Amino acid sequence: MLGVLGDVQQLGRDAANLAATAVWTLADDELVSCLQVAYRAEQAVATLQARLTHQATVRGLPTRQGERGTTAWLRSLVPIDPGPARELADRADALARHPVLEQALIDGHLDGRQATAIAAATDNVATGLAELRAADLQDPADQDPAAAATAAAEIVREAEATLIGMADRLPAYQLRSVGERVLSHVAPHLAERAEEMTLARQEERAHRARGFTLSAPVAGTVRLSGMVGVEDAALVQAALHPLCNPIAEDERRPAQRRADALVEVCRLAMRTAELPQAGGEPAQLAVTVAYNPLTQTLGAATTDSGARLPAEAVRRLACDARILPVVLGTAGQVLDLGRTHRLATSALRRALAVRDGGCAFPDCDRPARWTDAHHMIAWTAGGATCLDNLVLLCRHHHRLIHHPLAGWRVRLGPDRLPEFLPPPSVDPDQQPRRNLFHQRE
């Protein structure tokens, strides 16, 4: 045992010395070769870690040393995060059950994530075949359980070998996808039935695991996290996809576009008035706003859930969302509880859609159903909710118009159609611009 420990210690010293070596002297081909060999060496060491972890688990060291399980025990030994600790514990268990994968890792044919993906795939194959056998054995037709089990084990071995053979070309995430249909390669006569049973099992598990949470606000942000089944995810993706397409000069990342699309879907749902009532009232967002009568300005606001919003956000919300404004004076007295026809009525929305065609910002192609009815003279400043004081803007351009530093202004032209004045940084002459995409003539 001391020999193994000494070898591992020597390995650590050799690796540390190599890590400190000046690599700038390497030629290009040497640099590439060293990187590939170093990665294989890392996977071999990771395999050793997994084997040691499994042996510790088998001996019961984690519980004997007062830890709840292997993951917690690993974290008590080395400075490792919970996620990687769970991965190591799971990999140790998987490799112990799949010695062929362990040897392929040692030989450099796989990396750790590929091995985990293949182990999960072959485990799913074995489970699916067991379910098929159970279903067949319920049939009075003659079945030889031993022969069926032997045949199933051979199919699992063939599936494992097939996936290992693909590992030189496919990374782990692609192996997971191929692994879901590996039976069609090794046992096509069973693939359809096995897949049907597997999908049903996955759907049931996903239904039990579904959930959605919103964290408490931290520094102005709320973390959304959740899990849904494949069917529900397809519906969510179908709803978000039309709103995720980038628009002209759109600098948002894909993740930002998806986040904006989720919010927009909720805004669209609130406009339909088809959501269930809450407390006898339509779904709405109540916002309490501080108002200074001396300066006639709005202050920060509080939503009915207790979240704080800046005044700029309230001005955007007041344009076209189902919100109930509650304006407070300096002493906290209620100065205004809503206002009749603050929101654009259905008839007014239709008139705006006919006039503007969609987002009226110069050359934006967003359709009318994805827009807000923006007050040119702010509703909070006494602006009327009428056709001549409203303009349709998509969410992106609505934020732009409200941004105090953007410099864009919107007004009604002589022909009673909206036109936009760009800031001097865009056009020094600030010539009015209109949307040519939606223009009908």
Phi, psi and chi 1 to 4 in degrees:
 res  aa     phi    psi   chi1   chi2   chi3   chi4
   1 MET       -  -38.6  -69.3  -59.7  119.5      -
   2 LEU   -63.3  -30.9  -69.7  176.7      -      -
   3 GLY   -64.3  -41.8      -      -      -      -
   4 VAL   -65.1  -44.5  173.9      -      -      -
   5 LEU   -61.6  -42.9  176.7   59.0      -      -
   6 GLY   -62.2  -39.6      -      -      -      -
   7 ASP   -64.0  -41.2  -70.2  -17.7      -      -
   8 VAL   -66.1  -41.6  172.8      -      -      -
   9 GLN   -62.1  -40.5  -69.0  171.4  -25.7      -
  10 GLN   -66.0  -38.4 -175.4   60.2   49.4      -
  11 LEU   -59.7  -42.6  175.7   63.5      -      -
  12 GLY   -62.3  -42.2      -      -      -      -
  13 ARG   -66.2  -42.5  -71.2 -169.2  -68.9  -92.2
  14 ASP   -63.2  -41.3  -69.4  -16.9      -      -
  15 ALA   -65.0  -39.7      -      -      -      -
  16 ALA   -64.8  -41.6      -      -      -      -
  17 ASN   -63.6  -41.1  -69.5  -26.3      -      -
  18 LEU   -65.6  -38.6  -81.9  171.6      -      -
  19 ALA   -62.5  -28.0      -      -      -      -
  20 ALA   -90.2   -1.7      -      -      -      -
  21 THR   -67.2  143.4  -59.1      -      -      -
  22 ALA   -72.5  109.4      -      -      -      -
  23 VAL   -90.3   -6.8  -62.5      -      -      -
  24 TRP   -67.8  -16.0   62.6  -91.6      -      -
  25 THR   -79.8  -11.7   59.8      -      -      -
  26 LEU   -73.6  141.2  -63.2  172.4      -      -
  27 ALA   -71.4  165.7      -      -      -      -
  28 ASP   -58.4  -47.1  -70.8   -6.6      -      -
  29 ASP   -67.5  -33.5   56.7  -17.4      -      -
  30 GLU   -68.0  -39.4  -68.0  176.5  -36.3      -
  31 LEU   -60.7  -45.0 -177.8   65.9      -      -
  32 VAL   -64.2  -45.6  171.0      -      -      -
  33 SER   -63.2  -41.4  -63.4      -      -      -
  34 CYS   -63.2  -39.8  -75.8      -      -      -
  35 LEU   -63.9  -42.7 -176.0   58.0      -      -
  36 GLN   -64.9  -44.3  -68.1  172.4  -34.1      -
  37 VAL   -67.2  -39.2  173.1      -      -      -
  38 ALA   -63.5  -37.7      -      -      -      -
  39 TYR   -65.8  -43.0 -175.8   75.3      -      -
  40 ARG   -63.0  -38.1  -74.0 -163.8  -66.2  -90.0
  41 ALA   -64.3  -40.0      -      -      -      -
  42 GLU   -60.3  -40.7  177.3 -167.7    7.9      -
  43 GLN   -68.2  -35.4  -61.7  -51.3  -53.6      -
  44 ALA   -64.8  -42.0      -      -      -      -
  45 VAL   -65.8  -37.9  171.3      -      -      -
  46 ALA   -63.3  -35.0      -      -      -      -
  47 THR   -65.2  -41.0  -53.4      -      -      -
  48 LEU   -61.2  -42.4  174.1   60.0      -      -
  49 GLN   -59.5  -42.8  -68.8  176.5  -15.5      -
  50 ALA   -64.4  -41.7      -      -      -      -
  51 ARG   -65.8  -41.4  -65.1 -175.9   65.6 -160.4
  52 LEU   -64.6  -40.2  -67.0  169.7      -      -
  53 THR   -63.3  -43.8  -60.9      -      -      -
  54 HIS   -63.1  -42.0  175.7   68.5      -      -
  55 GLN   -63.6  -39.5 -174.5   59.4 -141.5      -
  56 ALA   -63.5  -38.2      -      -      -      -
  57 THR   -67.6  -43.3  -56.9      -      -      -
  58 VAL   -60.0  -39.0  169.5      -      -      -
  59 ARG   -76.8  -10.6  -63.9 -175.6 -176.7 -173.1
  60 GLY    78.1   21.6      -      -      -      -
  61 LEU   -60.0  -43.1  -73.9 -178.6      -      -
  62 PRO   -56.6  -47.7  -27.4   36.8      -      -
  63 THR   -72.1  -36.4   52.4      -      -      -
  64 ARG   -64.4  -26.8  -79.9  176.3   18.8 -143.7
  65 GLN   -98.1   16.2  -65.7 -176.7    5.0      -
  66 GLY    85.8   14.3      -      -      -      -
  67 GLU  -100.6  155.0  -61.0  -65.7  -16.6      -
  68 ARG   -68.7  -32.3  -64.3 -172.7  -53.5  -84.5
  69 GLY  -168.6 -173.4      -      -      -      -
  70 THR   -65.0  -41.1  -56.7      -      -      -
  71 THR   -60.7  -48.8  -60.8      -      -      -
  72 ALA   -63.5  -36.3      -      -      -      -
  73 TRP   -64.5  -43.0  179.6   71.1      -      -
  74 LEU   -60.4  -40.5  -72.3  169.4      -      -
  75 ARG   -68.1  -26.2  -65.5 -174.8   63.0 -160.8
  76 SER   -77.7  -19.9   71.0      -      -      -
  77 LEU   -89.2  -43.2  -69.2 -179.6      -      -
  78 VAL  -132.4  156.0  -68.1      -      -      -
  79 PRO   -76.0   81.9   27.2  -33.6      -      -
  80 ILE  -125.4  140.5 -175.0  172.6      -      -
  81 ASP   -72.0  161.5  -72.8  -16.4      -      -
  82 PRO   -58.5  -42.3  -25.5   33.8      -      -
  83 GLY   -60.6  -56.9      -      -      -      -
  84 PRO   -59.6  -32.8  -25.9   34.1      -      -
  85 ALA   -65.1  -43.4      -      -      -      -
  86 ARG   -63.3  -40.9  -78.3 -167.4  -61.2  -87.8
  87 GLU   -60.2  -43.1  -72.9 -177.0    5.6      -
  88 LEU   -65.2  -43.3  177.9   52.8      -      -
  89 ALA   -63.8  -42.7      -      -      -      -
  90 ASP   -66.1  -41.2  -68.4  -16.3      -      -
  91 ARG   -64.9  -38.5 -172.6  172.8  -57.1  156.0
  92 ALA   -61.0  -42.9      -      -      -      -
  93 ASP   -66.8  -42.7  176.6   65.2      -      -
  94 ALA   -65.1  -43.7      -      -      -      -
  95 LEU   -67.8  -33.0  -67.1 -178.2      -      -
  96 ALA   -64.7  -32.9      -      -      -      -
  97 ARG   -85.4  -13.5  -68.6 -176.7  -70.7  102.0
  98 HIS  -130.6   76.6  -63.7  -88.5      -      -
  99 PRO   -61.1  -27.3   18.8  -31.1      -      -
 100 VAL   -64.3  -39.9  173.4      -      -      -
 101 LEU   -67.0  -39.1  -68.3  178.2      -      -
 102 GLU   -59.9  -44.0 -177.5  178.9   87.6      -
 103 GLN   -68.4  -36.6 -170.1   58.6   49.4      -
 104 ALA   -64.5  -34.5      -      -      -      -
 105 LEU   -65.8  -45.8 -104.3  173.8      -      -
 106 ILE   -62.5  -37.8  -66.1  172.3      -      -
 107 ASP   -78.6   -4.9  -66.3  -20.0      -      -
 108 GLY    85.3   14.8      -      -      -      -
 109 HIS   -87.2  -14.1  -60.1  -47.9      -      -
 110 LEU  -137.6  162.9  -58.8  173.4      -      -
 111 ASP  -111.4  175.5   70.8    8.0      -      -
 112 GLY   -61.0  -41.4      -      -      -      -
 113 ARG   -68.6  -37.1  -70.2 -175.9  178.2  -87.1
 114 GLN   -62.8  -43.3  -73.1  176.9  -46.6      -
 115 ALA   -61.2  -41.9      -      -      -      -
 116 THR   -63.8  -41.7  -59.0      -      -      -
 117 ALA   -63.8  -43.1      -      -      -      -
 118 ILE   -67.7  -40.3  -65.9  174.2      -      -
 119 ALA   -60.3  -44.2      -      -      -      -
 120 ALA   -64.0  -40.3      -      -      -      -
 121 ALA   -65.2  -45.3      -      -      -      -
 122 THR   -70.2  -32.4   53.1      -      -      -
 123 ASP   -62.7  -40.8  -73.1  -16.0      -      -
 124 ASN   -64.8  -39.1  -74.9  -24.5      -      -
 125 VAL   -61.8  -46.8  168.7      -      -      -
 126 ALA   -61.4  -41.5      -      -      -      -
 127 THR   -64.1  -43.1  -59.2      -      -      -
 128 GLY   -63.3  -41.4      -      -      -      -
 129 LEU   -67.4  -36.4  -67.3  175.9      -      -
 130 ALA   -64.0  -39.8      -      -      -      -
 131 GLU   -65.1  -39.3  -70.1  178.1  -13.7      -
 132 LEU   -63.2  -42.6  -79.2  177.2      -      -
 133 ARG   -62.4  -42.7  -72.2 -157.0  -46.2  -83.7
 134 ALA   -62.4  -40.6      -      -      -      -
 135 ALA   -66.4  -39.2      -      -      -      -
 136 ASP   -69.1  -37.6  -71.0  -19.7      -      -
 137 LEU   -71.4  -17.0  -71.3  173.8      -      -
 138 GLN   -74.8  -15.4  -69.1  175.1    1.5      -
 139 ASP   -80.7  137.2 -166.3  -44.7      -      -
 140 PRO   -66.3  -10.4   16.8  -26.4      -      -
 141 ALA   -58.8  148.7      -      -      -      -
 142 ASP   -63.8  131.7  -69.8  -23.7      -      -
 143 GLN  -138.2  140.9  -70.2  -76.0  -18.1      -
 144 ASP  -102.2  102.5 -176.3  -13.9      -      -
 145 PRO   -56.7  -41.2  -23.3   33.3      -      -
 146 ALA   -64.4  -44.4      -      -      -      -
 147 ALA   -64.7  -40.1      -      -      -      -
 148 ALA   -63.8  -40.8      -      -      -      -
 149 ALA   -65.5  -39.8      -      -      -      -
 150 THR   -64.3  -43.1  -59.8      -      -      -
 151 ALA   -63.4  -40.0      -      -      -      -
 152 ALA   -65.0  -41.7      -      -      -      -
 153 ALA   -62.3  -37.6      -      -      -      -
 154 GLU   -65.9  -38.9 -178.5   57.0   33.7      -
 155 ILE   -64.5  -41.1  -68.9  173.0      -      -
 156 VAL   -62.7  -43.9  171.6      -      -      -
 157 ARG   -62.5  -40.1  -78.0 -167.0  -66.4  -90.2
 158 GLU   -67.6  -38.5 -169.0  172.5  -12.3      -
 159 ALA   -62.8  -42.7      -      -      -      -
 160 GLU   -61.3  -46.4 -173.6  177.2   59.4      -
 161 ALA   -64.1  -38.9      -      -      -      -
 162 THR   -62.3  -44.9  -60.9      -      -      -
 163 LEU   -69.4  -37.0  -67.9  172.1      -      -
 164 ILE   -62.2  -38.9  -69.4  173.9      -      -
 165 GLY   -65.3  -25.5      -      -      -      -
 166 MET   -85.9  -11.5  -64.9  178.8  175.6      -
 167 ALA   -67.8  -21.1      -      -      -      -
 168 ASP   -73.8  -12.7   61.6  -20.3      -      -
 169 ARG  -118.5  -23.8  -65.1  177.1   53.6 -170.7
 170 LEU  -114.6  128.1  -57.4  179.8      -      -
 171 PRO   -71.9  177.7   25.8  -32.3      -      -
 172 ALA   -60.6  -42.6      -      -      -      -
 173 TYR   -66.5  -31.2   78.0   94.5      -      -
 174 GLN   -77.1  -34.3  -68.8 -178.9  -29.8      -
 175 LEU   -63.3  -35.8  -77.5  173.3      -      -
 176 ARG   -62.1  -41.2  -81.8 -168.2  -70.0  -88.3
 177 SER   -67.4  -45.5  179.0      -      -      -
 178 VAL   -64.5  -37.4  173.0      -      -      -
 179 GLY   -60.9  -26.8      -      -      -      -
 180 GLU   -68.6  -21.1  -67.6  176.7   -4.8      -
 181 ARG  -125.4   23.7   57.1 -178.1 -170.3  -84.6
 182 VAL   -65.5  -25.6   69.6      -      -      -
 183 LEU   -61.7  -29.9  -93.5 -176.6      -      -
 184 SER   -66.1  -19.6   62.8      -      -      -
 185 HIS   -86.3  -40.9  -66.9  -84.1      -      -
 186 VAL  -104.0  -21.9  -61.3      -      -      -
 187 ALA  -149.8   66.9      -      -      -      -
 188 PRO   -59.2  -26.6   17.8  -29.8      -      -
 189 HIS   -70.2  -17.0   61.2  -69.5      -      -
 190 LEU  -108.7  -11.1  -61.4  174.6      -      -
 191 ALA   -60.2  -45.4      -      -      -      -
 192 GLU   -64.9  -46.9 -174.5  173.5  -11.4      -
 193 ARG   -65.8  -42.6  -72.4 -176.7   61.1 -153.2
 194 ALA   -64.9  -40.6      -      -      -      -
 195 GLU   -63.7  -41.4 -178.4 -177.0   33.8      -
 196 GLU   -59.8  -43.5 -176.7  177.7  -13.0      -
 197 MET   -70.2  -37.6  -62.0 -178.4   74.9      -
 198 THR   -64.9  -45.0  -62.2      -      -      -
 199 LEU   -63.1  -38.9  -69.9  175.8      -      -
 200 ALA   -63.8  -41.0      -      -      -      -
 201 ARG   -65.3  -43.3 -174.8  174.9   66.7 -108.4
 202 GLN   -63.9  -39.4  -69.8  176.0  -12.8      -
 203 GLU   -63.6  -42.6 -177.2  180.0   42.0      -
 204 GLU   -63.9  -42.6  177.7   60.2   28.7      -
 205 ARG   -65.1  -41.2 -175.2  165.5   59.0 -116.4
 206 ALA   -64.9  -36.9      -      -      -      -
 207 HIS   -64.5  -39.7 -175.5   71.0      -      -
 208 ARG   -69.3  -32.8  -68.1 -164.9  -56.9  -91.4
 209 ALA   -87.4   -5.1      -      -      -      -
 210 ARG   -61.8  150.3   72.9 -169.0 -173.6  -75.6
 211 GLY  -179.6  160.0      -      -      -      -
 212 PHE  -150.1  130.4 -179.0   72.3      -      -
 213 THR  -133.4  150.3   60.3      -      -      -
 214 LEU  -122.3  126.9  -70.4   82.3      -      -
 215 SER   -76.4  167.6   71.9      -      -      -
 216 ALA   -67.9  146.3      -      -      -      -
 217 PRO   -59.9  135.3  -21.5   32.9      -      -
 218 VAL  -133.0  115.7  177.0      -      -      -
 219 ALA    52.9   40.0      -      -      -      -
 220 GLY    83.8    3.4      -      -      -      -
 221 THR  -124.4  150.7   60.7      -      -      -
 222 VAL  -124.6  126.3  174.5      -      -      -
 223 ARG   -85.5  126.5  177.0  175.7  -69.0  -82.7
 224 LEU  -100.4  136.6  -49.0 -178.7      -      -
 225 SER  -149.4  150.3   60.5      -      -      -
 226 GLY  -178.5 -179.7      -      -      -      -
 227 MET  -150.1  131.3 -175.4  179.3  -62.0      -
 228 VAL  -134.8  167.3  -65.2      -      -      -
 229 GLY   -75.9  171.9      -      -      -      -
 230 VAL   -61.9  -41.6  174.9      -      -      -
 231 GLU   -62.8  -47.0  176.8 -172.8   -7.1      -
 232 ASP   -65.8  -38.1  -65.6  -21.7      -      -
 233 ALA   -62.6  -37.6      -      -      -      -
 234 ALA   -63.2  -39.8      -      -      -      -
 235 LEU   -65.1  -43.4  -69.7  172.1      -      -
 236 VAL   -62.6  -44.9  172.2      -      -      -
 237 GLN   -63.0  -40.0  -71.4  172.5  -31.9      -
 238 ALA   -63.5  -36.7      -      -      -      -
 239 ALA   -73.2  -36.6      -      -      -      -
 240 LEU   -80.9  -31.1  -62.4 -175.6      -      -
 241 HIS   -55.1  -47.8  179.4   71.5      -      -
 242 PRO   -61.7  -24.4  -20.1   32.7      -      -
 243 LEU   -92.0   -3.1  -64.1  165.6      -      -
 244 CYS   -96.7   -6.3  -72.5      -      -      -
 245 ASN   -65.9  132.1  -64.1  -32.9      -      -
 246 PRO   -66.5  148.9   23.5  -31.9      -      -
 247 ILE  -111.9  174.2   57.9 -179.8      -      -
 248 ALA   -55.2  134.4      -      -      -      -
 249 GLU    57.2   30.5  -60.0  178.8    0.0      -
 250 ASP   -85.0  114.1 -168.8  -11.0      -      -
 251 GLU  -101.9    9.5  -63.0 -179.2   -7.9      -
 252 ARG   -71.5  143.6  -65.4  174.3  -60.1  166.6
 253 ARG   -71.5  158.7  -58.9 -170.8  -52.9  -85.6
 254 PRO   -53.5  -41.1  -29.0   35.4      -      -
 255 ALA   -63.9  -36.0      -      -      -      -
 256 GLN   -68.4  -38.0  -69.2  174.7  -36.8      -
 257 ARG   -65.0  -38.7  -68.0 -158.1  -61.8  -89.5
 258 ARG   -65.7  -40.3  -72.4 -167.8  -65.8  -87.0
 259 ALA   -62.8  -44.9      -      -      -      -
 260 ASP   -63.4  -37.1  -68.9  -13.9      -      -
 261 ALA   -65.4  -39.7      -      -      -      -
 262 LEU   -61.2  -45.1  175.8   61.3      -      -
 263 VAL   -63.7  -40.1  174.3      -      -      -
 264 GLU   -65.6  -38.2 -170.7   62.3   28.0      -
 265 VAL   -60.5  -41.1  165.1      -      -      -
 266 CYS   -65.7  -39.1  -66.0      -      -      -
 267 ARG   -64.0  -42.3  -68.2  168.1   63.6   85.8
 268 LEU   -62.0  -41.6  -71.4  169.9      -      -
 269 ALA   -63.3  -39.1      -      -      -      -
 270 MET   -69.1  -28.2  -68.6 -178.4   72.5      -
 271 ARG   -73.8  -24.8  -72.5 -161.3 -160.3  113.4
 272 THR   -70.7  -19.3   64.9      -      -      -
 273 ALA    61.4   20.5      -      -      -      -
 274 GLU  -102.2   -2.3  -65.7 -179.0    2.7      -
 275 LEU   -71.4  149.4  -67.4  174.7      -      -
 276 PRO   -59.6  149.1  -20.6   31.4      -      -
 277 GLN   -74.5  154.8  -67.9 -171.4  -14.4      -
 278 ALA  -126.3  117.5      -      -      -      -
 279 GLY    64.2   30.3      -      -      -      -
 280 GLY    81.1    4.4      -      -      -      -
 281 GLU  -123.0  155.2  -64.1 -175.7  -12.9      -
 282 PRO   -61.4  157.4  -18.5   30.6      -      -
 283 ALA   -58.7  124.4      -      -      -      -
 284 GLN  -155.0  163.4   59.7 -173.4   -8.0      -
 285 LEU  -112.3  116.7  171.9   63.4      -      -
 286 ALA   -88.4  129.5      -      -      -      -
 287 VAL  -126.3  121.8 -179.6      -      -      -
 288 THR   -95.5  123.4  -56.7      -      -      -
 289 VAL  -119.4  132.7 -170.5      -      -      -
 290 ALA   -80.8  136.9      -      -      -      -
 291 TYR  -130.5  130.5  177.5   73.1      -      -
 292 ASN  -101.3  108.7 -171.5  -34.5      -      -
 293 PRO   -68.0  -22.1   23.7  -32.4      -      -
 294 LEU   -72.3  -45.6  -63.8  178.8      -      -
 295 THR   -95.5   -7.8   60.4      -      -      -
 296 GLN    53.8   44.9  -65.1 -173.6  -20.8      -
 297 THR  -124.4  152.4   56.5      -      -      -
 298 LEU   -88.5  146.7  -63.6  177.0      -      -
 299 GLY  -104.6 -158.7      -      -      -      -
 300 ALA   -67.3  159.2      -      -      -      -
 301 ALA  -125.2  163.3      -      -      -      -
 302 THR  -128.6  128.6  -55.6      -      -      -
 303 THR   -79.5  169.9   69.1      -      -      -
 304 ASP   -68.2  -13.0   47.9    3.9      -      -
 305 SER   -93.0    0.2   62.2      -      -      -
 306 GLY    94.5   -1.1      -      -      -      -
 307 ALA   -76.6  145.3      -      -      -      -
 308 ARG   -96.5  138.9  -63.4  -75.8  -73.5  167.4
 309 LEU  -129.2  144.6  -64.0  174.5      -      -
 310 PRO   -73.5  160.4   27.0  -33.9      -      -
 311 ALA   -59.3  -34.3      -      -      -      -
 312 GLU   -61.1  -39.7 -170.5   64.2   35.7      -
 313 ALA   -65.4  -37.2      -      -      -      -
 314 VAL   -64.8  -40.4  177.5      -      -      -
 315 ARG   -62.9  -35.8  -77.0 -170.5  -77.8  -89.3
 316 ARG   -68.8  -45.7  -75.4 -163.2  -55.2  -89.6
 317 LEU   -62.4  -35.3  -76.5  169.9      -      -
 318 ALA   -67.1  -17.0      -      -      -      -
 319 CYS   -67.4  -53.6  -77.1      -      -      -
 320 ASP  -159.5   62.9 -170.1   27.5      -      -
 321 ALA  -137.3  157.2      -      -      -      -
 322 ARG   -81.7   75.9 -170.5  171.8  -67.0  -81.8
 323 ILE  -115.7  152.8   67.6  170.6      -      -
 324 LEU  -113.6  101.6  176.8   65.1      -      -
 325 PRO   -76.4  135.9   27.7  -31.6      -      -
 326 VAL  -123.4  104.0 -178.2      -      -      -
 327 VAL   -92.8  126.8 -177.8      -      -      -
 328 LEU  -109.4  145.5  -58.7 -179.4      -      -
 329 GLY   -82.9 -176.4      -      -      -      -
 330 THR   -64.0  -27.5   53.6      -      -      -
 331 ALA   -91.5    4.5      -      -      -      -
 332 GLY    88.7    3.1      -      -      -      -
 333 GLN   -74.3  149.9   70.1  -87.0   30.7      -
 334 VAL   -76.6  115.5  176.8      -      -      -
 335 LEU   -92.4  -30.9  -60.0 -179.6      -      -
 336 ASP  -154.9  127.7 -173.2    8.2      -      -
 337 LEU  -117.1   83.0 -178.9   60.6      -      -
 338 GLY    77.9  175.2      -      -      -      -
 339 ARG  -152.8  137.7 -174.4 -169.6  -62.7  167.6
 340 THR   -59.8  135.7  -57.1      -      -      -
 341 HIS    58.4   35.8  -61.2  -48.0      -      -
 342 ARG   -65.9  -40.0  177.9 -175.0   59.3   77.8
 343 LEU   -85.1  151.8  -59.9 -179.2      -      -
 344 ALA   -67.5  127.9      -      -      -      -
 345 THR   -70.8  169.1   62.9      -      -      -
 346 SER   -59.1  -43.6  -62.8      -      -      -
 347 ALA   -63.6  -40.0      -      -      -      -
 348 LEU   -67.6  -38.7 -168.9   49.4      -      -
 349 ARG   -61.4  -40.5  -74.7  -80.8  -49.8 -172.6
 350 ARG   -64.8  -40.1  -74.2 -165.4  -65.5  -89.1
 351 ALA   -64.3  -40.4      -      -      -      -
 352 LEU   -63.6  -40.8  -75.5  167.1      -      -
 353 ALA   -63.8  -38.6      -      -      -      -
 354 VAL   -66.9  -43.1  170.7      -      -      -
 355 ARG   -71.2  -49.0 -173.1 -164.6   70.6 -174.6
 356 ASP   -91.1  -26.8  -63.7  -15.4      -      -
 357 GLY    79.9  -22.4      -      -      -      -
 358 GLY   166.6 -152.5      -      -      -      -
 359 CYS   -60.5  124.6  176.5      -      -      -
 360 ALA   -84.7   -4.9      -      -      -      -
 361 PHE   -60.7  143.5 -166.2   87.2      -      -
 362 PRO   -46.1  112.7  -30.1   35.5      -      -
 363 ASP    66.6   17.6  -56.7  -26.8      -      -
 364 CYS   -75.1  141.2  179.9      -      -      -
 365 ASP  -104.8   11.1   62.6   -3.4      -      -
 366 ARG   -68.9  132.8  -70.2  -53.9 -160.7 -130.4
 367 PRO   -72.2  169.2   26.6  -33.9      -      -
 368 ALA   -62.6  -33.7      -      -      -      -
 369 ARG   -69.2  -12.4   66.0 -179.8  179.9  -84.7
 370 TRP  -104.1   22.2  -64.0  -10.1      -      -
 371 THR  -119.5  163.1   59.2      -      -      -
 372 ASP  -104.0  153.0  -59.8  -26.7      -      -
 373 ALA   -91.6  101.1      -      -      -      -
 374 HIS   -88.7  133.3  167.5   72.7      -      -
 375 HIS   -80.0  120.3  -70.4   73.2      -      -
 376 MET   -64.2  -47.5  -61.7 -175.1 -150.3      -
 377 ILE   -95.9  118.1  -60.7  175.1      -      -
 378 ALA   -53.7  141.6      -      -      -      -
 379 TRP   -58.9  -37.2  176.7   83.7      -      -
 380 THR   -68.8  -17.2   52.7      -      -      -
 381 ALA  -100.1   13.2      -      -      -      -
 382 GLY    94.1    7.5      -      -      -      -
 383 GLY   -64.0  138.8      -      -      -      -
 384 ALA   -78.5  151.3      -      -      -      -
 385 THR   -93.1   83.1  -58.0      -      -      -
 386 CYS  -142.7  167.8   63.0      -      -      -
 387 LEU   -58.8  -39.9 -172.7   62.8      -      -
 388 ASP   -76.2   -7.4  -74.9  -11.5      -      -
 389 ASN  -115.8    8.9 -168.4   44.8      -      -
 390 LEU  -120.8  151.3  -66.5  173.8      -      -
 391 VAL  -148.3  141.3   58.8      -      -      -
 392 LEU   -81.8  130.1  -65.9 -176.9      -      -
 393 LEU  -137.0  135.8  -67.6  174.9      -      -
 394 CYS   -68.3  167.3   70.6      -      -      -
 395 ARG   -59.4  -41.8 -171.3   65.4  174.1  160.1
 396 HIS   -62.1  -49.4  173.1   70.9      -      -
 397 HIS   -77.1  -22.8  -70.6  124.7      -      -
 398 HIS   -64.0  -44.5 -164.4 -179.1      -      -
 399 ARG   -63.4  -38.7  -67.4 -177.1   67.4   91.0
 400 LEU   -62.5  -44.4 -179.1   69.1      -      -
 401 ILE   -65.3  -35.0  -71.8  -65.0      -      -
 402 HIS   -79.9  -17.0  -85.8  -75.8      -      -
 403 HIS   -68.5  124.1 -161.7  -67.7      -      -
 404 PRO   -66.0  -23.8   22.2  -32.3      -      -
 405 LEU   -96.6   -9.1  -59.5 -179.5      -      -
 406 ALA   -69.0  -40.7      -      -      -      -
 407 GLY    88.7   -0.9      -      -      -      -
 408 TRP   -79.1  142.2  -77.8   88.8      -      -
 409 ARG  -130.1  150.9  -69.1 -177.6  -67.2  132.1
 410 VAL  -126.0  141.1   57.5      -      -      -
 411 ARG  -148.4  171.9   69.3 -173.4 -175.0 -170.5
 412 LEU   -94.0  129.1 -147.1   61.0      -      -
 413 GLY   -77.3  176.8      -      -      -      -
 414 PRO   -58.9  -27.5  -22.6   33.3      -      -
 415 ASP   -92.0   12.8   54.8   -0.4      -      -
 416 ARG    64.7   31.9  -63.8 -179.2   62.4 -162.5
 417 LEU  -115.5  145.1  -66.4  176.7      -      -
 418 PRO   -69.2  141.8   23.2  -31.9      -      -
 419 GLU  -137.9  153.7   58.8 -175.0   21.4      -
 420 PHE  -118.7  135.2  -66.7   76.3      -      -
 421 LEU  -102.9  114.5  -57.9  178.0      -      -
 422 PRO   -74.3  158.2   28.0  -33.6      -      -
 423 PRO   -70.7  159.3   26.7  -33.8      -      -
 424 PRO   -56.5  -28.4  -23.9   33.1      -      -
 425 SER   -67.2  -24.1   58.6      -      -      -
 426 VAL   -92.1  -43.2  175.1      -      -      -
 427 ASP  -145.2  107.8  178.4    6.3      -      -
 428 PRO   -56.9  -29.9  -23.1   33.4      -      -
 429 ASP   -85.7  -10.7  -63.0  -32.1      -      -
 430 GLN    50.3   50.1  -66.6 -171.1  -76.6      -
 431 GLN   -72.7  136.2  -68.6  -63.9  -46.6      -
 432 PRO   -60.0  142.8  -21.2   32.0      -      -
 433 ARG  -125.3  150.8  -60.9 -175.6 -177.9 -171.9
 434 ARG  -131.9  166.2  -67.3 -170.5  173.3 -177.0
 435 ASN   -82.5  115.1 -173.0  -56.4      -      -
 436 LEU   -88.0  -20.1  -58.2 -179.4      -      -
 437 PHE   -67.1  -43.8 -179.3   83.9      -      -
 438 HIS   -89.7   -5.1  -65.1  -59.1      -      -
 439 GLN   -64.8  131.7 -158.4  171.1   60.6      -
 440 ARG   -88.9  -14.4  -74.9  167.4  170.7   75.4
 441 GLU  -125.2      -  -62.5 -179.0   -2.0      -
